[in-house]
Amino acid sequence: VCLVCLSTTLATNAVVENRGARVGLITIGVGEDDRQYPAQVIRNVRGKIDIMGREEIPLSETEIRKVLEEIKPGIDALAISGYASIKNPEQEQYVKKLAAELTDLPVVCAHELTTTLGFYERTVTAVLNARLIPVISELMHHAKQSMKEHGICAPIIVVKGDGHAMINGYAEECPVETVLSGPAASLVGGKMLAGIDDAIIVDIE
């Protein structure tokens, strides 16, 4: 065995069933926002990057430290999202730096996952990614353990939701990429086995 390719429905199921880590969300420069986010705790801190990527309102280290101390006892992971972070991620990165100093939590910044979505979609993606980290990390741990027990020493790649593959380390950092991994693998495998491009493939779990 020279390569192990893994697909999974774990992330998809976890999202549908609302399972995974308890996530704290820190938004930057959003103000009043009545939209729903899939996080257990949500805090907004003062700060702002304008749409040109310029810092309009600086962050307050005191405020951020206070917020982190307040929310860290009740969460397992942290997501950070600034309104215009895709233009300049500096403020997200600063909050992440302070979080690393004050907690041992996994931290996900929204700009690390995508540069194309709007603020709401980008923020939800970051929260879901943070929620899925322990789910996929546990899967990879068991997969490696099973391979070791069977004497298999080979790299692992993980199928993404679009049918492409990624190395297992990236999958553990960005597990949201594995949403729809199982169905995507079924489509790729079905196409290969059928030997044709025009087909209907049914995936029943």
Sine and cosine of phi, psi and omega as CSV:
sin_phi,cos_phi,sin_psi,cos_psi,sin_omega,cos_omega
0.00,0.00,0.87,-0.50,-0.03,-1.00
-0.95,-0.31,-0.22,0.98,-0.02,-1.00
-0.39,-0.92,0.68,-0.73,0.08,-1.00
-0.91,-0.42,0.81,-0.59,0.03,-1.00
-0.92,-0.38,0.84,-0.54,-0.11,-0.99
-0.90,-0.44,0.76,-0.65,0.17,-0.98
-0.86,-0.51,0.39,-0.92,-0.11,-0.99
-0.44,-0.90,0.51,-0.86,0.13,-0.99
-0.98,-0.22,0.10,1.00,-0.07,-1.00
-0.85,0.53,-0.74,0.67,-0.05,-1.00
-0.91,0.42,-0.70,0.72,0.01,-1.00
-0.86,0.51,-0.74,0.67,-0.01,-1.00
-0.90,0.44,-0.64,0.77,-0.02,-1.00
-0.89,0.45,-0.63,0.77,0.03,-1.00
-0.91,0.41,-0.73,0.69,-0.02,-1.00
-0.89,0.45,-0.63,0.77,-0.07,-1.00
-1.00,-0.04,0.05,1.00,0.03,-1.00
0.86,0.51,0.68,0.73,0.01,-1.00
-0.96,-0.29,0.22,-0.98,0.05,-1.00
0.85,-0.53,-0.31,-0.95,-0.06,-1.00
-0.94,0.35,0.46,-0.89,0.17,-0.99
-0.98,0.18,0.87,-0.49,-0.15,-0.99
-0.95,-0.31,0.72,-0.69,0.18,-0.98
-0.99,-0.17,0.69,-0.73,-0.01,-1.00
-0.89,-0.45,0.81,-0.59,0.12,-0.99
-0.93,-0.38,0.89,-0.46,0.09,-1.00
-0.98,-0.20,0.46,-0.89,-0.06,-1.00
-0.86,-0.50,0.85,-0.53,0.13,-0.99
0.94,0.35,0.48,0.88,-0.05,-1.00
-1.00,-0.10,-0.58,0.82,-0.03,-1.00
0.96,0.27,-0.57,-0.82,-0.01,-1.00
-0.93,0.37,0.80,-0.60,-0.03,-1.00
-0.53,-0.85,0.94,-0.35,-0.05,-1.00
-0.99,-0.12,0.18,0.98,0.05,-1.00
-0.96,0.27,0.41,-0.91,-0.04,-1.00
-1.00,-0.03,0.72,-0.69,0.07,-1.00
-0.83,-0.56,0.59,-0.80,-0.06,-1.00
-0.98,0.18,0.76,0.65,0.00,-1.00
-0.87,-0.49,0.47,-0.88,0.01,-1.00
-0.97,0.23,-0.58,0.82,-0.02,-1.00
-0.73,-0.69,0.72,-0.69,0.01,-1.00
-0.78,-0.63,0.79,-0.62,0.07,-1.00
-0.73,-0.68,0.65,-0.76,0.10,-1.00
-0.94,-0.33,0.70,-0.71,0.04,-1.00
-0.91,-0.41,0.43,-0.90,-0.02,-1.00
-0.96,0.29,0.69,-0.73,-0.01,-1.00
0.34,-0.94,0.29,-0.96,0.03,-1.00
-0.21,-0.98,0.73,-0.68,0.19,-0.98
-0.93,-0.37,0.78,-0.62,-0.02,-1.00
-0.98,0.17,0.08,-1.00,-0.11,-0.99
-0.94,0.35,-0.14,0.99,0.08,-1.00
-1.00,-0.09,-0.04,1.00,0.03,-1.00
1.00,0.00,0.21,0.98,0.00,-1.00
-1.00,-0.10,0.63,-0.78,0.03,-1.00
-0.96,0.27,0.90,-0.43,-0.02,-1.00
-1.00,-0.09,-0.65,0.76,0.04,-1.00
-0.79,-0.62,0.87,-0.50,-0.02,-1.00
-0.95,0.31,0.37,-0.93,0.07,-1.00
-0.98,0.22,0.39,-0.92,0.11,-0.99
-0.95,-0.31,0.92,-0.40,0.01,-1.00
-0.86,0.50,-0.63,0.77,0.00,-1.00
-0.87,0.49,-0.71,0.70,0.00,-1.00
-0.89,0.45,-0.69,0.72,-0.04,-1.00
-0.91,0.42,-0.69,0.72,0.03,-1.00
-0.87,0.48,-0.64,0.77,0.01,-1.00
-0.90,0.44,-0.70,0.71,0.00,-1.00
-0.89,0.45,-0.70,0.72,0.00,-1.00
-0.88,0.47,-0.67,0.74,0.01,-1.00
-0.91,0.42,-0.57,0.82,-0.03,-1.00
-0.94,0.33,-0.64,0.77,-0.16,-0.99
-1.00,-0.10,-0.35,0.94,-0.14,-0.99
-0.89,0.46,-0.50,0.86,0.00,-1.00
-0.91,0.42,-0.42,0.91,-0.11,-0.99
-0.96,-0.27,0.19,0.98,-0.05,-1.00
-0.75,-0.66,0.32,-0.95,0.02,-1.00
-0.94,-0.33,-0.30,0.96,-0.03,-1.00
-0.42,-0.91,0.33,-0.94,-0.07,-1.00
-0.78,-0.62,0.71,-0.70,0.12,-0.99
-0.90,-0.43,0.63,-0.78,-0.03,-1.00
-0.79,-0.61,0.76,-0.65,-0.02,-1.00
-0.61,-0.79,0.85,-0.52,0.08,-1.00
-0.97,-0.23,0.53,-0.85,-0.14,-0.99
-0.84,0.55,-0.69,0.72,-0.03,-1.00
-0.86,-0.51,0.60,0.80,-0.07,-1.00
-0.91,0.41,-0.37,0.93,0.03,-1.00
-0.93,0.36,-0.35,0.94,0.06,-1.00
-1.00,0.05,-0.54,0.84,0.01,-1.00
-0.37,-0.93,0.96,-0.30,-0.08,-1.00
-1.00,0.10,0.15,0.99,-0.14,-0.99
-0.82,0.57,-0.69,0.73,-0.04,-1.00
-0.94,0.34,-0.64,0.76,0.09,-1.00
-0.86,0.51,-0.70,0.72,-0.02,-1.00
-0.90,0.43,-0.57,0.82,0.01,-1.00
-0.92,0.39,-0.70,0.72,0.03,-1.00
-0.89,0.46,-0.64,0.77,0.03,-1.00
-0.88,0.47,-0.65,0.76,0.02,-1.00
-0.88,0.48,-0.72,0.70,0.02,-1.00
-0.91,0.41,-0.62,0.79,0.03,-1.00
-0.88,0.47,-0.62,0.78,0.03,-1.00
-0.92,0.40,-0.53,0.85,0.02,-1.00
-0.96,0.28,-0.57,0.82,-0.14,-0.99
-0.99,-0.17,-0.28,0.96,-0.05,-1.00
-0.66,-0.75,0.18,-0.98,0.14,-0.99
-0.92,-0.40,0.45,0.89,-0.06,-1.00
-0.99,0.15,0.51,-0.86,0.22,-0.98
-0.90,0.44,0.68,-0.73,-0.04,-1.00
-0.81,-0.58,0.75,-0.66,0.00,-1.00
-0.86,-0.51,0.81,-0.59,0.11,-0.99
-0.99,-0.16,0.67,-0.74,-0.07,-1.00
-0.87,0.50,-0.60,0.80,-0.06,-1.00
-0.93,0.37,-0.31,0.95,-0.01,-1.00
-0.96,0.28,-0.33,0.94,-0.11,-0.99
-0.99,-0.17,-0.58,0.82,-0.03,-1.00
-0.37,-0.93,0.46,-0.89,0.07,-1.00
-0.85,-0.52,0.20,0.98,-0.13,-0.99
-0.90,-0.43,-0.37,0.93,-0.09,-1.00
-1.00,0.08,0.30,-0.95,0.10,-0.99
-0.94,0.33,0.14,-0.99,-0.08,-1.00
-0.85,0.53,-0.74,0.68,-0.05,-1.00
-0.88,0.47,-0.76,0.66,-0.01,-1.00
-0.90,0.44,-0.65,0.76,0.00,-1.00
-0.90,0.43,-0.63,0.77,-0.01,-1.00
-0.93,0.36,-0.70,0.71,0.04,-1.00
-0.87,0.49,-0.65,0.76,0.03,-1.00
-0.87,0.49,-0.68,0.73,0.01,-1.00
-0.90,0.43,-0.67,0.74,0.00,-1.00
-0.90,0.43,-0.72,0.70,0.01,-1.00
-0.89,0.46,-0.62,0.78,0.03,-1.00
-0.88,0.47,-0.71,0.71,0.02,-1.00
-0.88,0.47,-0.64,0.77,-0.01,-1.00
-0.90,0.44,-0.56,0.83,-0.11,-0.99
-1.00,0.06,-0.19,0.98,-0.07,-1.00
-0.81,0.59,-0.79,0.62,-0.01,-1.00
-0.92,0.39,-0.49,0.87,0.00,-1.00
-0.90,0.44,-0.77,0.64,-0.04,-1.00
-0.97,0.24,-0.54,0.84,0.04,-1.00
-0.88,0.47,-0.65,0.76,0.03,-1.00
-0.92,0.40,-0.65,0.76,0.05,-1.00
-0.86,0.51,-0.73,0.68,-0.02,-1.00
-0.90,0.43,-0.61,0.79,0.03,-1.00
-0.86,0.51,-0.74,0.68,-0.02,-1.00
-0.93,0.36,-0.58,0.81,0.03,-1.00
-0.90,0.44,-0.70,0.71,0.02,-1.00
-0.91,0.42,-0.64,0.77,0.02,-1.00
-0.90,0.44,-0.68,0.73,0.02,-1.00
-0.90,0.43,-0.66,0.75,0.03,-1.00
-0.88,0.48,-0.67,0.75,0.01,-1.00
-0.88,0.47,-0.67,0.74,0.00,-1.00
-0.90,0.44,-0.47,0.88,0.01,-1.00
-0.99,-0.13,0.17,0.99,0.05,-1.00
0.94,0.35,0.46,0.89,0.00,-1.00
-0.99,-0.15,0.88,-0.47,0.05,-1.00
-0.89,-0.45,1.00,-0.06,-0.07,-1.00
-0.47,-0.88,0.44,-0.90,0.07,-1.00
-0.93,0.37,0.45,-0.89,0.03,-1.00
-0.92,-0.38,0.74,-0.68,0.18,-0.98
-0.88,-0.47,0.48,-0.87,-0.09,-1.00
-0.86,-0.50,0.71,-0.70,-0.01,-1.00
-0.96,0.27,0.75,-0.66,0.07,-1.00
-1.00,0.06,0.19,-0.98,-0.01,-1.00
-0.90,0.43,-0.32,0.95,0.02,-1.00
-0.99,-0.11,0.12,0.99,0.04,-1.00
1.00,-0.06,-0.24,0.97,0.08,-1.00
-0.98,0.18,0.08,-1.00,-0.04,-1.00
-0.84,-0.54,0.39,-0.92,0.04,-1.00
-0.64,-0.77,0.39,-0.92,0.03,-1.00
-0.93,0.36,0.44,-0.90,-0.13,-0.99
-0.89,0.45,-0.54,0.84,0.02,-1.00
-0.89,0.46,-0.65,0.76,0.03,-1.00
-0.93,0.36,-0.59,0.81,0.02,-1.00
-0.88,0.47,-0.60,0.80,0.01,-1.00
-0.96,0.30,-0.48,0.87,0.04,-1.00
-0.99,0.13,-0.56,0.83,-0.05,-1.00
-0.79,-0.61,0.89,0.46,-0.07,-1.00
-0.91,0.42,-0.32,0.95,0.03,-1.00
-0.88,0.48,-0.38,0.93,0.05,-1.00
-0.92,0.40,-0.29,0.96,-0.02,-1.00
-1.00,-0.02,-0.02,1.00,0.11,-0.99
-0.86,0.50,0.77,-0.64,-0.08,-1.00
0.94,0.34,0.30,0.95,0.05,-1.00
-0.87,0.49,-0.72,0.70,-0.03,-1.00
-0.86,0.51,-0.82,0.57,0.03,-1.00
-0.87,0.50,-0.59,0.81,0.01,-1.00
-0.89,0.46,-0.68,0.74,0.02,-1.00
-0.91,0.42,-0.60,0.80,0.03,-1.00
-0.89,0.46,-0.65,0.76,0.01,-1.00
-0.91,0.42,-0.72,0.69,-0.01,-1.00
-0.89,0.45,-0.73,0.69,0.00,-1.00
-0.91,0.42,-0.66,0.75,0.02,-1.00
-0.89,0.46,-0.65,0.76,0.03,-1.00
-0.89,0.45,-0.67,0.75,0.00,-1.00
-0.91,0.42,-0.71,0.71,-0.04,-1.00
-0.93,0.36,-0.59,0.81,-0.01,-1.00
-0.96,0.28,-0.51,0.86,-0.01,-1.00
0.96,0.29,0.29,0.96,0.03,-1.00
-0.69,-0.72,0.33,-0.94,-0.02,-1.00
-1.00,-0.06,-0.43,0.90,-0.07,-1.00
-0.97,-0.24,0.99,-0.15,-0.07,-1.00
-0.42,-0.91,0.33,-0.95,0.14,-0.99
-0.95,-0.32,0.85,-0.53,-0.02,-1.00
-0.92,-0.39,0.81,-0.58,-0.03,-1.00
-0.96,-0.28,0.82,-0.57,0.00,-1.00
-0.91,-0.42,0.94,-0.33,-0.01,-1.00
-0.89,-0.46,0.83,-0.56,-0.02,-1.00
-0.99,-0.12,0.00,0.00,0.00,0.00
